[in-house]
Amino acid sequence: MDWLRDHLWEAWLGAAIVLGVAEVIGFDLILLMLALGALVGMLTALLGLPVVVQVLAAAGASVAALALVRPSIVRRLHGGPDLMVGHGKLVGRQGLVTETVSSLAPGRIKLAGEVWTAVPYDERLTIEPGETVEVLEIRGATAYVHPMPALEP
């Protein structure tokens, strides 16, 4: 028992290493937070504090890491960019009118290297060929567009 008391920091370090290795197998980030608590226990043992204080410090650090650190790490690991697939990725892009676009007769635009049927988002507008438009919405195979303002020289 005297040996354990004299080498308690090594026991805490061993517990941290075992928990860290076990975390690699499971990767739930729970055992890693417990390993951090064991490292805090090791630091308190190196300072020569009583065993009760070491256990309380290790438990407190583990609970704090589980409550404060783990949720943000899990969110960051499981979150990612929203993937835009299909025609949804074309909304907000600019295209070039190739045939007159009006609400009475749908026209054509060149958008992302493809030719799309297009109608104006504002039904009162007529957009002439050569104008740049922004895609506001896509319904089916029809792009709803609005003309982009041209800069005056």
C-alpha angles and dihedrals in degrees: 000000000000090000091055091049090050093046101035093124088059090053090052090049091049090050090050092051093047091049091047092052091046089052090058089059097047104025096198091128090231097102090045090059089049089050089054088053090051089053089054088051089052091052092051089049090052088053088055097242120157120274092249091057090047092053093045092048092048092048092046093049091047093050092045091050091048092049101038111022106031098058094056093045092049091048090051094047096046097038124079142156118307106253115226111208134174121005092333090081090063095062108107094023124118127243139182121242112236099171126029111277119212136146091249096052120021113228135198134260133187107235126172091342094309133098113240133187108244140189127184116263087220105057092210094063130093115196118202128216115276095035121122116236136187120226109235099172142357121214114183106314095335124097118211107213142183125202118255115232112254120227113240115229 
